[in-house]
Amino acid sequence: MTTDPRYPLGQFVRPATFNEAQVATWIAEIDALPGEFRRALTGLSEQQLDTPYRDGGWTVRQVAHHLPDSHMNGYIRFKLALTERVPVIKPYEEALWAELPDVRAVPVETPITIIELVHQKWVALLRGMGHKTFYRSYFHPEQGRVVPLFEALAMYAWHGRHHVAHVMMGRERAGA
């Protein structure tokens, strides 16, 4: 834990290399995320969902919609990297996505279901990948660099835990 509410678990640290045990841990975290996400969001009222997790931060509702938006992109990035030679991925304006009308109009059960379904496919894909395929990569134009899949896997595992922590902070702020 850190004292910076933007990064309750600390900032992501890119792994320079990986081993099979690390990959297994990251896949297990991707696999466990939907249940953790559902538990974190269960029982929140509309008012509690509209509580920012920190001053100046997104609401719990925005975080709830951001996570599947991000992880759908992550899943697609993996598929691109597995089927193309260092594809250039399409970044997106996540802060603007969090302001789009679907975030207010769609019940929070929908992003929970999306995470469950995307992760079901993603985990099956990850478990079917051989060790060497985690060296495959994509080019991230905003970062201006090639991102190997082992690093992307570690980042998305962290990202899920990071935003579940934000939801839990929002629950606490909302008195849930």
Number of C-alpha atoms within 10 A of each C-alpha: 9 10 9 11 16 18 15 17 18 14 13 14 10 12 12 8 10 14 9 10 9 15 19 13 13 20 22 14 20 25 20 17 20 24 12 16 23 19 13 20 22 12 12 18 11 12 10 21 22 17 23 22 28 16 10 8 15 21 20 30 27 24 23 28 24 20 23 23 18 16 21 17 16 19 19 14 22 22 13 18 23 19 11 12 12 17 16 17 18 11 11 12 7 12 11 8 15 20 12 11 9 11 18 14 8 12 13 21 13 13 23 21 14 18 25 20 14 17 23 14 12 23 18 12 13 21 13 10 12 10 13 8 15 20 16 19 24 22 19 17 12 10 9 8 11 15 18 20 19 24 20 19 22 22 18 21 22 20 20 22 19 20 23 25 22 27 26 18 21 28 21 13 14 18 10 12
